[in-house]
Amino acid sequence: MKTINGNELTIEDVCDVAYKNEEVALPTDKKFWETLEKSRKFLEDYIATGVPTYGVTTDFGDSCHNQISVEKAGELQRVICAYHGIGLGPKFDHETGRAVILARLNGNVKGGHSAIRPELARMMVNLLNHDIIPVIPQLGSVGASGDLTPLSYLAAVIMGQREAYYKGKIVPAAEALKAEGLDPLPIEAKEGLALMNGTSVMTAVACLAWKKAQRLANISDFLTAVTSEITRGKDTPFVTKVSQLKNHRGQMESAVYVHNIILESKRVWKYEDFLKNQIEKLDGKGFVAQQNKIQDRYSIRCAPQINGVYRDTLRFAREMITEELNSANDNPLVDIDTGRLYNTGNFYGGHICAACDYMRTALANIADLSDKQAEIIIDGKFNGLTENLIPYTPADHPRAGLRLGFKAAQITISAIRGEVATYCFPVSLTSAPTEALNQDKVSMGTISARKFTEQIELVFLQFATHLLAAMQAVDLAGIKDFAPFTQKVHDEVRKMSAFVEDDRPLDKEAETVARWLKSTNLFE
């Protein structure tokens, strides 16, 4: 049970409520409820004076010069919900919808600044705990004034309108509410804005995406470790002191993760042993062309520096997402401590857009790293193994010349890597004026978060294909000399995909491994 107070929600909390159907509750302390009630009364007293109040007793956006009477305030909120019912395209899934409700509830109860009625807060709790979740189209938000159009689908379900996910089906919202003994709740003065004029869709999407993206950091480092093992690399790039000299925390974490794996491998050289056993002595000669290079390629040697950027980007993206998650982000905002009402722009999703823009670039870099590492384990010229990781096949073998191994798998890895890179354009720069030039600079945060989610799915597929190639190489090289952790990963992968003796389609197996990568606790 998560207690929602507007201040303490984490990305993990969002994931628990989204994926595990964990129930939520509002605080029981008296002060929390007094704050909600005082804020609501402040708003009602304020608009009763006849002062034009944006979006409450005036129309919205560029139409805010049109003032209405207090008696029309509730109907105006129902109007904003109605005309924003123009979301299009694919729908967010049930889990994302749960995350959206949670994020909106958390922002709306923070300090009473949204001035919603207590019964509206309770209604959002009921939607989550009875699992009546709005079906929300993905297209239609420019990320300021927040997620108006997609959040109108939450407001509509609260009023018993449009459609909801309920018991594994999409049904009319009114039908789902009735089945659970809940009455629709018509929204009243300001509550349409409180529900819709905020960043909760982009924030919810970013939370769920971030958690998936976090898993990829350790997987990327494992792919580095096993690549170093396959190619008989050196331990030097992963020694703790090296990363300490560079200062960056993410690099240190990456190097330690890899080093802890290869420490028990018989295939990765300690540098001093490499010099002793693999380097020919000059013995008075003026020149020796060494058969073995004393440094590994950048895709191994610089891997902690590359994945370190990814880890550090995850860290500050988490901070930005969490701060947005626990913000009051609609307009106008009420402050009962100072007795003021603020017309402001907290609905602007710039921080979410930036966090997801940064993450997509960092993610594309580790996808590119994977592509380069896959090349040096699949191409037999670089690793002492076979061409394209085919089984050892004598010239007189019946299948000689008929085995191509992981040739096409490498092309698929490179194709996905290329597509992943197309997601790197900073979505924030696509801002363009809209809504009669009132919304003349917008965040595009929801699009950025959606693109981040899409990109993550591609990288899981790429890493799964890379992993299949790596495990083929492990078998060819002889598994007994690999690190115990590598052997454990190998055992798990072999439950889903057998060694490739004669060529076969690998598409279903790669997809199965991708699903496994999303759920296994091996890389946690």
Secondary structure, DSSP 4 states (H G I P E B T S, - for coil): -EE--SS---HHHHHHHHHS---EE---SHHHHHHHHHHHHHHHHHHHTT---TTTTB-SGGGTT-B--GGGHHHHHHHHHHHT---EEEEP-HHHHHHHHHHHHHHHHGGGTT---HHHHHHHHHHHHTT-EE--EEE---SSSTTHHHHHHHHHHHTT-SEEEETTEEEEHHHHHHHTT-------TTHHHHHHSSSHHHHHHHHHHHHHHHHHHHHHHHHHHHHHHHTT-BSGGG-HHHHHHH--HHHHHHHHHHHHHHTT-SSSBPHHHHHHHHS---TT-S----SS-SS--HHHHTHHHHHHHHHHHHHHHHHHHHHHHTS--SSSEEETTTTEEE---TT--HHHHHHHHHHHHHHHHHHHHHHHHHHHHHSGGGTSS-GGGPPP--TTSTTTT---TTHHHHHHHHHHHHHHHGGGS-GGGG---BTTTTB-S---HHHHHHHHHHHHHHHHHHHHHHHHHHHHHHHHH-GGGS-HHHHHHHHHHHTTS---SS----HHHHHHHHHHHHH-STT-
